[in-house]
């Protein structure tokens, strides 16, 4: 009897190895006050946030706009969601502080003034 070649995925499936987490990404689990503060901090600097899920729905996805080029951060459901949101708030608070910091250095006045 001839053996047929199987792909790695088929071998994994046939052995019953499950690498998926039992946790599910659900924005409903997030602290609403933290979300509100993160959104306000981003908006105050002219930035924005986009909340969603990874393509397979297995992770949180947050699009961050206003910190250089736009990018997306991903978070596994097993990681601390509230700490993640607080870190995003802190990022935009730092940006705001930088924007509001007085510029140092002397500005030359136009001649005759």
N, CA, C and O atoms as CSV, one atom per row, in Angstrom:
chain,resi,resn,atom,element,x,y,z
A,1,UNK,N,N,0.840,-1.159,0.000
A,1,UNK,CA,C,0.000,0.000,0.000
A,1,UNK,C,C,0.901,1.244,0.000
A,1,UNK,O,O,1.797,1.359,0.836
A,2,UNK,N,N,0.669,2.156,-0.920
A,2,UNK,CA,C,1.492,3.356,-1.044
A,2,UNK,C,C,1.034,4.414,-0.060
A,2,UNK,O,O,-0.163,4.635,0.129
A,3,UNK,N,N,2.022,5.075,0.575
A,3,UNK,CA,C,1.698,6.162,1.490
A,3,UNK,C,C,1.538,7.446,0.691
A,3,UNK,O,O,2.243,7.670,-0.293
A,4,UNK,N,N,0.623,8.270,1.115
A,4,UNK,CA,C,0.465,9.562,0.463
A,4,UNK,C,C,1.086,10.631,1.358
A,4,UNK,O,O,1.025,10.548,2.585
A,5,UNK,N,N,1.674,11.622,0.730
A,5,UNK,CA,C,2.294,12.707,1.489
A,5,UNK,C,C,1.202,13.625,2.035
A,5,UNK,O,O,0.228,13.940,1.352
A,6,UNK,N,N,1.391,14.039,3.272
A,6,UNK,CA,C,0.437,14.970,3.874
A,6,UNK,C,C,1.151,16.276,4.206
A,6,UNK,O,O,2.344,16.299,4.506
A,7,UNK,N,N,0.396,17.340,4.142
A,7,UNK,CA,C,0.978,18.634,4.504
A,7,UNK,C,C,1.032,18.733,6.024
A,7,UNK,O,O,0.396,17.954,6.734
A,8,UNK,N,N,1.789,19.687,6.504
A,8,UNK,CA,C,1.923,19.881,7.944
A,8,UNK,C,C,0.566,20.132,8.574
A,8,UNK,O,O,0.274,19.597,9.643
A,9,UNK,N,N,-0.263,20.936,7.932
A,9,UNK,CA,C,-1.593,21.238,8.459
A,9,UNK,C,C,-2.444,19.978,8.603
A,9,UNK,O,O,-3.164,19.818,9.589
A,10,UNK,N,N,-2.360,19.093,7.624
A,10,UNK,CA,C,-3.114,17.844,7.705
A,10,UNK,C,C,-2.594,16.973,8.834
A,10,UNK,O,O,-3.377,16.339,9.541
A,11,UNK,N,N,-1.262,16.935,9.012
A,11,UNK,CA,C,-0.696,16.144,10.097
A,11,UNK,C,C,-1.139,16.700,11.439
A,11,UNK,O,O,-1.509,15.943,12.336
A,12,UNK,N,N,-1.103,18.015,11.581
A,12,UNK,CA,C,-1.523,18.635,12.836
A,12,UNK,C,C,-2.984,18.337,13.106
A,12,UNK,O,O,-3.359,18.007,14.231
A,13,UNK,N,N,-3.812,18.453,12.071
A,13,UNK,CA,C,-5.239,18.211,12.228
A,13,UNK,C,C,-5.499,16.759,12.615
A,13,UNK,O,O,-6.345,16.486,13.466
A,14,UNK,N,N,-4.791,15.845,12.006
A,14,UNK,CA,C,-5.041,14.434,12.276
A,14,UNK,C,C,-4.589,14.039,13.682
A,14,UNK,O,O,-5.112,13.079,14.249
A,15,UNK,N,N,-3.631,14.761,14.245
A,15,UNK,CA,C,-3.183,14.458,15.601
A,15,UNK,C,C,-4.022,15.172,16.648
A,15,UNK,O,O,-3.887,14.910,17.843
A,16,UNK,N,N,-4.873,16.059,16.210
A,16,UNK,CA,C,-5.763,16.733,17.139
A,16,UNK,C,C,-5.116,17.835,17.948
A,16,UNK,O,O,-5.609,18.189,19.019
A,17,UNK,N,N,-4.022,18.382,17.456
A,17,UNK,CA,C,-3.375,19.473,18.178
A,17,UNK,C,C,-4.151,20.748,17.899
A,17,UNK,O,O,-4.356,21.121,16.744
A,18,UNK,N,N,-4.580,21.411,18.962
A,18,UNK,CA,C,-5.333,22.648,18.824
A,18,UNK,C,C,-4.495,23.793,19.377
A,18,UNK,O,O,-4.244,23.856,20.580
A,19,UNK,N,N,-4.071,24.680,18.518
A,19,UNK,CA,C,-3.240,25.795,18.953
A,19,UNK,C,C,-4.059,27.056,19.176
A,19,UNK,O,O,-3.497,28.072,19.583
A,20,UNK,N,N,-5.332,27.034,18.933
A,20,UNK,CA,C,-6.160,28.216,19.116
A,20,UNK,C,C,-6.475,28.416,20.590
A,20,UNK,O,O,-6.615,27.460,21.353
A,21,UNK,N,N,-6.583,29.666,20.964
A,21,UNK,CA,C,-6.918,30.023,22.336
A,21,UNK,C,C,-8.410,29.867,22.565
A,21,UNK,O,O,-9.208,30.008,21.638
A,22,UNK,N,N,-8.777,29.579,23.790
A,22,UNK,CA,C,-10.195,29.496,24.133
A,22,UNK,C,C,-10.774,30.883,24.368
A,22,UNK,O,O,-11.993,31.056,24.353
A,23,UNK,N,N,-9.901,31.888,24.588
A,23,UNK,CA,C,-10.353,33.259,24.782
A,23,UNK,C,C,-10.813,33.833,23.449
A,23,UNK,O,O,-10.291,33.483,22.390
A,24,UNK,N,N,-11.797,34.719,23.523
A,24,UNK,CA,C,-12.321,35.376,22.335
A,24,UNK,C,C,-12.168,36.877,22.491
A,24,UNK,O,O,-12.467,37.427,23.551
A,25,UNK,N,N,-11.712,37.533,21.461
A,25,UNK,CA,C,-11.608,38.988,21.487
A,25,UNK,C,C,-13.015,39.571,21.469
A,25,UNK,O,O,-13.814,39.247,20.591
A,26,UNK,N,N,-13.316,40.429,22.433
A,26,UNK,CA,C,-14.645,41.030,22.545
A,26,UNK,C,C,-14.495,42.430,23.131
A,26,UNK,O,O,-14.189,42.577,24.314
A,27,UNK,N,N,-14.708,43.461,22.310
A,27,UNK,CA,C,-14.573,44.833,22.787
A,27,UNK,C,C,-15.566,45.143,23.897
A,27,UNK,O,O,-15.369,46.106,24.639
A,28,UNK,N,N,-16.610,44.368,24.029
A,28,UNK,CA,C,-17.576,44.552,25.113
A,28,UNK,C,C,-16.963,44.334,26.486
A,28,UNK,O,O,-17.521,44.774,27.492
A,29,UNK,N,N,-15.818,43.658,26.538
A,29,UNK,CA,C,-15.129,43.412,27.807
A,29,UNK,C,C,-14.271,44.595,28.240
A,29,UNK,O,O,-13.798,44.634,29.376
A,30,UNK,N,N,-14.067,45.555,27.350
A,30,UNK,CA,C,-13.188,46.695,27.647
A,30,UNK,C,C,-13.874,47.658,28.604
A,30,UNK,O,O,-15.096,47.805,28.595
A,31,UNK,N,N,-13.061,48.312,29.431
A,31,UNK,CA,C,-13.558,49.338,30.345
A,31,UNK,C,C,-13.979,50.551,29.514
A,31,UNK,O,O,-13.146,51.158,28.841
A,32,UNK,N,N,-15.251,50.903,29.556
A,32,UNK,CA,C,-15.768,51.974,28.700
A,32,UNK,C,C,-15.152,53.338,29.037
A,32,UNK,O,O,-14.951,54.155,28.138
A,33,UNK,N,N,-14.853,53.594,30.304
A,33,UNK,CA,C,-14.216,54.867,30.664
A,33,UNK,C,C,-12.805,54.958,30.090
A,33,UNK,O,O,-12.388,56.023,29.636
A,34,UNK,N,N,-12.065,53.842,30.109
A,34,UNK,CA,C,-10.731,53.828,29.504
A,34,UNK,C,C,-10.811,54.074,28.001
A,34,UNK,O,O,-10.016,54.832,27.446
A,35,UNK,N,N,-11.771,53.431,27.348
A,35,UNK,CA,C,-11.942,53.640,25.906
A,35,UNK,C,C,-12.241,55.105,25.614
A,35,UNK,O,O,-11.666,55.693,24.697
A,36,UNK,N,N,-13.140,55.691,26.396
A,36,UNK,CA,C,-13.513,57.090,26.194
A,36,UNK,C,C,-12.302,58.004,26.372
A,36,UNK,O,O,-12.095,58.920,25.576
A,37,UNK,N,N,-11.512,57.761,27.399
A,37,UNK,CA,C,-10.332,58.589,27.646
A,37,UNK,C,C,-9.301,58.444,26.526
A,37,UNK,O,O,-8.678,59.428,26.127
A,38,UNK,N,N,-9.120,57.231,26.023
A,38,UNK,CA,C,-8.170,57.012,24.920
A,38,UNK,C,C,-8.644,57.733,23.661
A,38,UNK,O,O,-7.842,58.351,22.961
A,39,UNK,N,N,-9.927,57.658,23.374
A,39,UNK,CA,C,-10.485,58.334,22.198
A,39,UNK,C,C,-10.326,59.844,22.341
A,39,UNK,O,O,-9.920,60.515,21.392
A,40,UNK,N,N,-10.640,60.383,23.514
A,40,UNK,CA,C,-10.509,61.828,23.745
A,40,UNK,C,C,-9.055,62.282,23.630
A,40,UNK,O,O,-8.776,63.329,23.046
A,41,UNK,N,N,-8.131,61.503,24.182
A,41,UNK,CA,C,-6.705,61.852,24.111
A,41,UNK,C,C,-6.238,61.878,22.658
A,41,UNK,O,O,-5.480,62.765,22.264
A,42,UNK,N,N,-6.686,60.911,21.862
A,42,UNK,CA,C,-6.303,60.875,20.445
A,42,UNK,C,C,-6.901,62.061,19.705
A,42,UNK,O,O,-6.204,62.731,18.943
A,43,UNK,N,N,-8.177,62.327,19.920
A,43,UNK,CA,C,-8.857,63.413,19.211
A,43,UNK,C,C,-8.266,64.774,19.567
A,43,UNK,O,O,-8.192,65.658,18.713
A,44,UNK,N,N,-7.850,64.948,20.807
A,44,UNK,CA,C,-7.285,66.210,21.261
A,44,UNK,C,C,-6.013,66.577,20.490
A,44,UNK,O,O,-5.694,67.756,20.341
A,45,UNK,N,N,-5.302,65.584,20.012
A,45,UNK,CA,C,-4.055,65.832,19.268
A,45,UNK,C,C,-4.277,65.826,17.752
A,45,UNK,O,O,-3.331,66.000,16.983
A,46,UNK,N,N,-5.516,65.627,17.331
A,46,UNK,CA,C,-5.798,65.521,15.896
A,46,UNK,C,C,-5.638,64.101,15.393
A,46,UNK,O,O,-5.690,63.857,14.187
A,47,UNK,N,N,-5.447,63.168,16.300
A,47,UNK,CA,C,-5.300,61.760,15.935
A,47,UNK,C,C,-6.648,61.055,15.928
A,47,UNK,O,O,-7.693,61.673,16.133
A,48,UNK,N,N,-6.602,59.778,15.692
A,48,UNK,CA,C,-7.818,58.968,15.671
A,48,UNK,C,C,-7.477,57.526,15.987
A,48,UNK,O,O,-6.333,57.093,15.841
A,49,UNK,N,N,-8.484,56.791,16.422
A,49,UNK,CA,C,-8.340,55.356,16.700
A,49,UNK,C,C,-9.398,54.590,15.923
A,49,UNK,O,O,-10.522,55.062,15.750
A,50,UNK,N,N,-9.029,53.409,15.458
A,50,UNK,CA,C,-9.965,52.507,14.777
A,50,UNK,C,C,-9.961,51.200,15.548
A,50,UNK,O,O,-8.910,50.587,15.738
A,51,UNK,N,N,-11.133,50.774,15.990
A,51,UNK,CA,C,-11.233,49.544,16.772
A,51,UNK,C,C,-11.852,48.445,15.925
A,51,UNK,O,O,-12.847,48.655,15.232
A,52,UNK,N,N,-11.242,47.269,15.994
A,52,UNK,CA,C,-11.763,46.138,15.245
A,52,UNK,C,C,-11.116,44.855,15.728
A,52,UNK,O,O,-10.639,44.759,16.859
A,53,UNK,N,N,-11.112,43.874,14.843
A,53,UNK,CA,C,-10.545,42.562,15.134
A,53,UNK,C,C,-9.618,42.152,13.997
A,53,UNK,O,O,-9.709,42.678,12.887
A,54,UNK,N,N,-8.734,41.217,14.283
A,54,UNK,CA,C,-7.891,40.665,13.224
A,54,UNK,C,C,-8.796,39.944,12.219
A,54,UNK,O,O,-9.966,39.684,12.501
A,55,UNK,N,N,-8.251,39.631,11.067
A,55,UNK,CA,C,-9.061,38.987,10.021
A,55,UNK,C,C,-9.754,37.727,10.504
A,55,UNK,O,O,-10.906,37.472,10.155
A,56,UNK,N,N,-9.050,36.937,11.308
A,56,UNK,CA,C,-9.647,35.687,11.767
A,56,UNK,C,C,-10.498,35.875,13.015
A,56,UNK,O,O,-11.080,34.919,13.528
A,57,UNK,N,N,-10.569,37.123,13.506
A,57,UNK,CA,C,-11.386,37.410,14.682
A,57,UNK,C,C,-10.754,36.979,15.989
A,57,UNK,O,O,-11.383,37.068,17.044
A,58,UNK,N,N,-9.521,36.514,15.931
A,58,UNK,CA,C,-8.882,35.967,17.116
A,58,UNK,C,C,-8.102,36.963,17.940
A,58,UNK,O,O,-7.552,36.602,18.980
A,59,UNK,N,N,-8.037,38.231,17.498
A,59,UNK,CA,C,-7.274,39.232,18.243
A,59,UNK,C,C,-7.937,40.595,18.088
A,59,UNK,O,O,-8.649,40.852,17.117
A,60,UNK,N,N,-7.688,41.458,19.061
A,60,UNK,CA,C,-8.122,42.843,18.958
A,60,UNK,C,C,-7.202,43.547,17.961
A,60,UNK,O,O,-6.027,43.202,17.837
A,61,UNK,N,N,-7.741,44.525,17.260
A,61,UNK,CA,C,-6.940,45.335,16.348
A,61,UNK,C,C,-7.287,46.801,16.586
A,61,UNK,O,O,-8.458,47.179,16.596
A,62,UNK,N,N,-6.256,47.618,16.778
A,62,UNK,CA,C,-6.463,49.050,16.976
A,62,UNK,C,C,-5.606,49.804,15.970
A,62,UNK,O,O,-4.378,49.719,15.992
A,63,UNK,N,N,-6.269,50.539,15.091
A,63,UNK,CA,C,-5.569,51.396,14.157
A,63,UNK,C,C,-5.240,52.698,14.857
A,63,UNK,O,O,-6.110,53.317,15.470
A,64,UNK,N,N,-3.991,53.113,14.768
A,64,UNK,CA,C,-3.537,54.326,15.437
A,64,UNK,C,C,-3.114,55.341,14.378
A,64,UNK,O,O,-2.222,55.089,13.569
A,65,UNK,N,N,-3.779,56.491,14.407
A,65,UNK,CA,C,-3.531,57.570,13.457
A,65,UNK,C,C,-3.125,58.809,14.244
A,65,UNK,O,O,-3.811,59.203,15.187
A,66,UNK,N,N,-2.012,59.422,13.859
A,66,UNK,CA,C,-1.580,60.638,14.526
A,66,UNK,C,C,-0.260,60.490,15.242
A,66,UNK,O,O,0.220,61.440,15.860
A,67,UNK,N,N,0.332,59.320,15.170
A,67,UNK,CA,C,1.644,59.058,15.768
A,67,UNK,C,C,2.598,58.667,14.640
A,67,UNK,O,O,3.129,57.556,14.612
A,68,UNK,N,N,2.801,59.599,13.717
A,68,UNK,CA,C,3.598,59.273,12.531
A,68,UNK,C,C,2.712,58.584,11.499
A,68,UNK,O,O,1.540,58.929,11.350
A,69,UNK,N,N,3.272,57.618,10.796
A,69,UNK,CA,C,2.489,56.871,9.813
A,69,UNK,C,C,1.451,56.021,10.532
A,69,UNK,O,O,1.741,55.463,11.590
A,70,UNK,N,N,0.231,55.911,9.969
A,70,UNK,CA,C,-0.792,55.061,10.597
A,70,UNK,C,C,-0.314,53.616,10.692
A,70,UNK,O,O,0.385,53.120,9.808
A,71,UNK,N,N,-0.698,52.957,11.770
A,71,UNK,CA,C,-0.337,51.552,11.945
A,71,UNK,C,C,-1.413,50.867,12.785
A,71,UNK,O,O,-2.256,51.522,13.398
A,72,UNK,N,N,-1.367,49.557,12.798
A,72,UNK,CA,C,-2.328,48.767,13.557
A,72,UNK,C,C,-1.591,47.957,14.613
A,72,UNK,O,O,-0.594,47.297,14.322
A,73,UNK,N,N,-2.088,48.015,15.829
A,73,UNK,CA,C,-1.580,47.204,16.935
A,73,UNK,C,C,-2.557,46.056,17.160
A,73,UNK,O,O,-3.772,46.242,17.088
A,74,UNK,N,N,-2.024,44.876,17.433
A,74,UNK,CA,C,-2.845,43.698,17.696
A,74,UNK,C,C,-2.616,43.228,19.127
A,74,UNK,O,O,-1.513,43.342,19.662
A,75,UNK,N,N,-3.656,42.707,19.729
A,75,UNK,CA,C,-3.578,42.230,21.095
A,75,UNK,C,C,-4.335,40.908,21.194
A,75,UNK,O,O,-5.483,40.804,20.763
A,76,UNK,N,N,-3.680,39.907,21.765
A,76,UNK,CA,C,-4.333,38.615,21.975
A,76,UNK,C,C,-5.377,38.758,23.081
A,76,UNK,O,O,-5.187,39.555,24.000
A,77,UNK,N,N,-6.456,38.017,23.014
A,77,UNK,CA,C,-7.483,38.096,24.060
A,77,UNK,C,C,-6.957,37.707,25.440
A,77,UNK,O,O,-7.530,38.109,26.452
A,78,UNK,N,N,-5.884,36.937,25.492
A,78,UNK,CA,C,-5.328,36.512,26.780
A,78,UNK,C,C,-4.494,37.614,27.435
A,78,UNK,O,O,-4.141,37.502,28.609
A,79,UNK,N,N,-4.173,38.688,26.684
A,79,UNK,CA,C,-3.391,39.797,27.232
A,79,UNK,C,C,-4.326,40.799,27.913
A,79,UNK,O,O,-5.539,40.764,27.706
A,80,UNK,N,N,-3.754,41.692,28.727
A,80,UNK,CA,C,-4.540,42.639,29.520
A,80,UNK,C,C,-5.055,43.783,28.642
A,80,UNK,O,O,-4.297,44.677,28.266
A,81,UNK,N,N,-6.337,43.745,28.323
A,81,UNK,CA,C,-6.956,44.723,27.437
A,81,UNK,C,C,-6.944,46.124,28.045
A,81,UNK,O,O,-6.647,47.094,27.349
A,82,UNK,N,N,-7.260,46.240,29.326
A,82,UNK,CA,C,-7.321,47.557,29.956
A,82,UNK,C,C,-5.949,48.229,30.000
A,82,UNK,O,O,-5.850,49.439,29.797
A,83,UNK,N,N,-4.909,47.474,30.258
A,83,UNK,CA,C,-3.556,48.032,30.248
A,83,UNK,C,C,-3.189,48.501,28.840
A,83,UNK,O,O,-2.570,49.552,28.672
A,84,UNK,N,N,-3.567,47.731,27.846
A,84,UNK,CA,C,-3.322,48.075,26.448
A,84,UNK,C,C,-3.988,49.409,26.097
A,84,UNK,O,O,-3.367,50.272,25.476
A,85,UNK,N,N,-5.246,49.574,26.494
A,85,UNK,CA,C,-5.978,50.813,26.206
A,85,UNK,C,C,-5.350,51.982,26.974
A,85,UNK,O,O,-5.212,53.078,26.432
A,86,UNK,N,N,-4.973,51.747,28.230
A,86,UNK,CA,C,-4.326,52.799,29.026
A,86,UNK,C,C,-3.007,53.222,28.388
A,86,UNK,O,O,-2.654,54.401,28.430
A,87,UNK,N,N,-2.276,52.282,27.801
A,87,UNK,CA,C,-1.016,52.604,27.116
A,87,UNK,C,C,-1.273,53.482,25.887
A,87,UNK,O,O,-0.486,54.380,25.592
A,88,UNK,N,N,-2.359,53.226,25.181
A,88,UNK,CA,C,-2.710,54.048,24.017
A,88,UNK,C,C,-3.067,55.464,24.482
A,88,UNK,O,O,-2.659,56.449,23.866
A,89,UNK,N,N,-3.830,55.552,25.568
A,89,UNK,CA,C,-4.157,56.867,26.131
A,89,UNK,C,C,-2.878,57.621,26.495
A,89,UNK,O,O,-2.737,58.801,26.173
A,90,UNK,N,N,-1.952,56.944,27.161
A,90,UNK,CA,C,-0.688,57.567,27.575
A,90,UNK,C,C,0.120,58.019,26.359
A,90,UNK,O,O,0.752,59.075,26.400
A,91,UNK,N,N,0.110,57.239,25.284
A,91,UNK,CA,C,0.810,57.615,24.057
A,91,UNK,C,C,0.321,58.966,23.563
A,91,UNK,O,O,1.125,59.847,23.256
A,92,UNK,N,N,-1.000,59.133,23.484
A,92,UNK,CA,C,-1.553,60.384,22.973
A,92,UNK,C,C,-1.423,61.523,23.981
A,92,UNK,O,O,-1.337,62.684,23.580
A,93,UNK,N,N,-1.405,61.226,25.258
A,93,UNK,CA,C,-1.148,62.271,26.250
A,93,UNK,C,C,0.279,62.792,26.104
A,93,UNK,O,O,0.521,63.991,26.234
A,94,UNK,N,N,1.219,61.892,25.835
A,94,UNK,CA,C,2.606,62.306,25.598
A,94,UNK,C,C,2.713,63.178,24.341
A,94,UNK,O,O,3.440,64.171,24.324
A,95,UNK,N,N,1.977,62.792,23.292
A,95,UNK,CA,C,1.974,63.589,22.063
A,95,UNK,C,C,1.397,64.977,22.361
A,95,UNK,O,O,1.940,65.985,21.910
A,96,UNK,N,N,0.298,65.026,23.119
A,96,UNK,CA,C,-0.315,66.305,23.480
A,96,UNK,C,C,0.660,67.169,24.269
A,96,UNK,O,O,0.808,68.359,23.992
A,97,UNK,N,N,1.324,66.568,25.252
A,97,UNK,CA,C,2.294,67.321,26.053
A,97,UNK,C,C,3.400,67.893,25.176
A,97,UNK,O,O,3.832,69.028,25.375
A,98,UNK,N,N,3.856,67.109,24.208
A,98,UNK,CA,C,4.903,67.573,23.302
A,98,UNK,C,C,4.396,68.727,22.439
A,98,UNK,O,O,5.122,69.690,22.191
A,99,UNK,N,N,3.160,68.626,21.986
A,99,UNK,CA,C,2.592,69.698,21.161
A,99,UNK,C,C,2.421,70.993,21.955
A,99,UNK,O,O,2.549,72.084,21.399
A,100,UNK,N,N,2.135,70.876,23.235
A,100,UNK,CA,C,1.872,72.045,24.069
A,100,UNK,C,C,3.131,72.620,24.707
A,100,UNK,O,O,3.096,73.722,25.254
A,101,UNK,N,N,4.220,71.904,24.645
A,101,UNK,CA,C,5.467,72.361,25.255
A,101,UNK,C,C,5.965,73.594,24.519
A,101,UNK,O,O,6.025,73.609,23.290
A,102,UNK,N,N,6.329,74.642,25.284
A,102,UNK,CA,C,6.854,75.845,24.620
A,102,UNK,C,C,8.131,75.509,23.856
A,102,UNK,O,O,8.961,74.724,24.312
A,103,UNK,N,N,8.261,76.104,22.719
A,103,UNK,CA,C,9.453,75.893,21.906
A,103,UNK,C,C,10.589,76.704,22.503
A,103,UNK,O,O,10.401,77.863,22.872
A,104,UNK,N,N,11.750,76.110,22.599
A,104,UNK,CA,C,12.907,76.819,23.127
A,104,UNK,C,C,13.713,77.398,21.984
A,104,UNK,O,O,13.577,76.991,20.830
A,105,UNK,N,N,14.535,78.334,22.321
A,105,UNK,CA,C,15.356,78.962,21.281
A,105,UNK,C,C,14.779,80.313,20.921
A,105,UNK,O,O,13.563,80.505,20.916
A,106,UNK,N,N,15.639,81.216,20.628
A,106,UNK,CA,C,15.235,82.560,20.294
A,106,UNK,C,C,14.801,82.635,18.839
A,106,UNK,O,O,15.460,82.113,17.941
A,107,UNK,N,N,13.676,83.296,18.639
A,107,UNK,CA,C,13.188,83.533,17.283
A,107,UNK,C,C,13.618,84.939,16.893
A,107,UNK,O,O,13.336,85.896,17.614
A,108,UNK,N,N,14.287,85.069,15.776
A,108,UNK,CA,C,14.732,86.384,15.328
A,108,UNK,C,C,13.536,87.202,14.854
A,108,UNK,O,O,12.688,86.723,14.100
A,109,UNK,N,N,13.493,88.444,15.316
A,109,UNK,CA,C,12.449,89.359,14.872
A,109,UNK,C,C,12.823,89.927,13.509
A,109,UNK,O,O,14.002,90.067,13.183
A,110,UNK,N,N,11.811,90.248,12.725
A,110,UNK,CA,C,12.117,90.874,11.437
A,110,UNK,C,C,12.835,92.207,11.648
A,110,UNK,O,O,12.632,92.843,12.683
A,111,UNK,N,N,13.654,92.644,10.717
A,111,UNK,CA,C,14.375,93.914,10.857
A,111,UNK,C,C,13.403,95.073,11.087
A,111,UNK,O,O,12.315,95.108,10.512
A,112,UNK,N,N,13.818,96.030,11.945
A,112,UNK,CA,C,13.016,97.221,12.204
A,112,UNK,C,C,12.033,97.038,13.340
A,112,UNK,O,O,11.234,97.939,13.595
A,113,UNK,N,N,12.055,95.921,14.027
A,113,UNK,CA,C,11.128,95.723,15.136
A,113,UNK,C,C,11.850,95.590,16.435
A,113,UNK,O,O,11.218,95.417,17.477
